[in-house]
Amino acid sequence: QVQLVESGGGLVQAGGSLRLSCTASGSIFTINTMAWHRQAPGKQRESVAGITRGGSTNYADSVKGRFTISRDNAKNTVYLQMDSLKPEDTAVYYCYVITVRNNRYWGQGTQVTVSS
């Protein structure tokens, strides 16, 4: 089992920045990919960014060049640096991990609100 605790959400004006953090506990040695997803009101949950244990990253087209995902394996933490935020980035952001056995775990979510 893996437990995830997110932090860093909040209210920011358009053009501003926020950094989300997600710290894993439990069977952390089994974690391979760490990622962020988001869900806006009335919309499906979507992938935002992901990073493997080796550091390979991927991003949704909508956030490329604005968001940066990183991880500190020693701290079992993944970060999402969000710059140049837009009102359409408003959503609940969820931390998500995939283990080497393909088990998947979600965090509880953190609200990000971008005002225009």
QUIKABEL-V217462 format. One record per residue. N is the residue number from 1. PSI is psi in degrees with one decimal (none if undefined). D_FIRST is the distance of its C-alpha to the first C-alpha in Angstrom with 1 decimal. Layout:
[[N:PSI:D_FIRST] [N:PSI:D_FIRST]]
This chain:
[[1:145.0:0.0] [2:132.5:3.8] [3:141.3:6.7] [4:133.6:10.1] [5:120.8:13.5] [6:155.9:16.6] [7:164.8:20.2] [8:-4.6:23.6] [9:174.0:24.8] [10:-164.7:28.2] [11:131.2:31.7] [12:152.2:33.8] [13:155.1:37.0] [14:137.1:37.4] [15:-10.9:37.7] [16:-173.8:35.5] [17:152.6:32.2] [18:154.2:28.8] [19:122.7:25.8] [20:146.9:22.3] [21:148.8:19.5] [22:120.2:15.7] [23:131.9:13.8] [24:147.8:10.2] [25:169.1:8.5] [26:-131.2:5.9] [27:61.6:5.6] [28:-24.4:8.4] [29:-13.5:10.7] [30:-5.7:9.3] [31:132.1:10.2] [32:-77.9:13.6] [33:138.4:14.9] [34:140.7:14.7] [35:167.8:16.9] [36:135.2:18.6] [37:166.7:19.8] [38:155.7:22.3] [39:116.8:23.9] [40:157.7:27.5] [41:129.8:29.2] [42:5.8:30.3] [43:162.1:28.6] [44:154.7:25.8] [45:138.5:22.7] [46:153.3:23.5] [47:139.5:22.1] [48:-52.9:23.5] [49:154.0:22.5] [50:158.3:20.0] [51:132.7:19.8] [52:170.6:18.6] [53:-31.8:17.8] [54:-6.7:21.5] [55:1.7:22.7] [56:136.1:23.9] [57:158.5:24.1] [58:151.8:25.0] [59:149.8:26.4] [60:146.5:27.6] [61:-32.9:31.4] [62:-16.4:31.8] [63:-4.4:30.2] [64:134.2:31.5] [65:-10.0:33.6] [66:-35.1:32.3] [67:146.5:28.6] [68:125.0:27.0] [69:141.7:23.4] [70:165.4:22.5] [71:150.2:19.6] [72:100.7:19.7] [73:-30.8:17.4] [74:-29.5:18.5] [75:-0.1:17.4] [76:40.7:14.2] [77:139.9:16.0] [78:143.5:17.5] [79:152.7:20.8] [80:106.3:23.0] [81:120.3:26.6] [82:114.5:28.6] [83:164.1:32.4] [84:48.8:35.3] [85:146.1:33.4] [86:156.2:35.0] [87:-31.7:35.1] [88:-5.6:33.4] [89:-6.8:30.3] [90:125.7:29.8] [91:170.7:26.5] [92:126.9:23.1] [93:130.0:21.0] [94:134.1:17.3] [95:145.2:14.9] [96:131.8:13.0] [97:151.2:11.0] [98:129.4:11.1] [99:172.7:9.7] [100:-19.7:12.3] [101:11.9:11.5] [102:22.2:12.0] [103:146.8:8.8] [104:137.9:9.4] [105:146.4:8.3] [106:147.4:11.1] [107:-179.7:12.4] [108:-14.4:15.0] [109:148.1:17.9] [110:135.5:20.9] [111:132.3:24.5] [112:123.6:26.9] [113:125.1:30.5] [114:118.0:33.3] [115:148.7:36.8] [116:none:39.9]]
